[in-house]
Amino acid sequence: MDKNTRMTEFEVFKNSIIKNKNNFIELSNERLRDVDMGKIKDKLLNIYENLKIMSRDDSPKFVAHSKIMHFLLLNLIPPMDKGHNIYFFYGKDRITRKGKK
């Protein structure tokens, strides 16, 4: 990992999980295929905004947050990966997207 993608200290990470505990519990039985996203959107956004996983506030959060949320909400949140997401949404890989091919 480069210096922009370092995890925060364990205590900070742990406390951000605990802070979101109630939302994680409330969403734990939801399944992506069956859920009404309008009903759970605010809880998901609240979790996403209150997680503190990365050491720097300006670090990219999408991949790290989606992976943590996936581990705790296995049937609701798929894990995201930067390279695969670029391919899925744009039909290009990272190298092509950066103009190096």
N, C-alpha and C positions, 0 to 999 in steps of 0.2 A: 504494500500500500504506500501511496505517497503521503506527504505531510498533511494533505487536506482531508484524508480519509482515515483518520485515527479515531478509535473509540474513546469515549470519555472514561473517567475513572469508574471503577466498578460500583462504588457507593452511589454515585450520581445516577448511573444507569439503573441500578436496583431501585432507587427511590422513585425514578420516573415510571418504572413498571408498577410499583406499589401505588403511586398516585393515580394510576389508571385502572387499578384492580377492579373496581365496581363495573366500569364499562366493559372490561374484558369478560367478566363473569356474565353480565347481561347478554353479551353477544356470543357467548361460547357455544350455544346450541344452534346458531344460525348457519345456514348452508347457502353458498353463493347461488346455486340453481333455484332455490326456493324463496329467497329473501325479497322483501319489498324495500329496495334501496332507499326510497324516500323516508321510510320509517327509521332507518338506522344511520343515515348519512351524518347527522349531527354527532352521534356518538363516535363514529369512525373518525371524523374530522377532529373531534376533541382529543381522542387518543393520539392521532398523528401529530397534532400541534403541541401536545404536552410531553411527548417522548423526548428524552435527552440521551441520545445514543452517541452522537459524534462529539468529538472534543471541541471543535470550533463551531460557533453559531452560523458561520457562512459556509460550512461544509455541505456538500450535497446530501440530502436526507432521504430521497425517494427509495433507493435500493435498500439502505440499512433499515429504515422504518418498515418497509414492506416485508422484509425477512423476519424481523422481530414479531411483527403483527401476524405473520403466517404461522410462526411457531406457537403462538398463543391463541390464534383463531384459525386453526388448521383447515376447516371446511368453508371458510368465508373469504380469506385473503390469500391470493396466490403469491408466491415469492417472486420478486422481480429481479431482473438482471439487466444491467445497462445495455450490453451488447445484443441480447435477445430482444429487448424491447425496441431498440432502434430498428432491428430487422422486421419485427412484427408490424410496427406502425409505419415505417417508411420503405420497407422492402429492400433495405440496403444494410450492409454490415458496417461496422465502425470505420474501417479503413476507407471504404467507398464514401461514406458520409462525410469524412474529413477531407475528401478530395485527393487522397493519396494513391488511388488506383486509376 
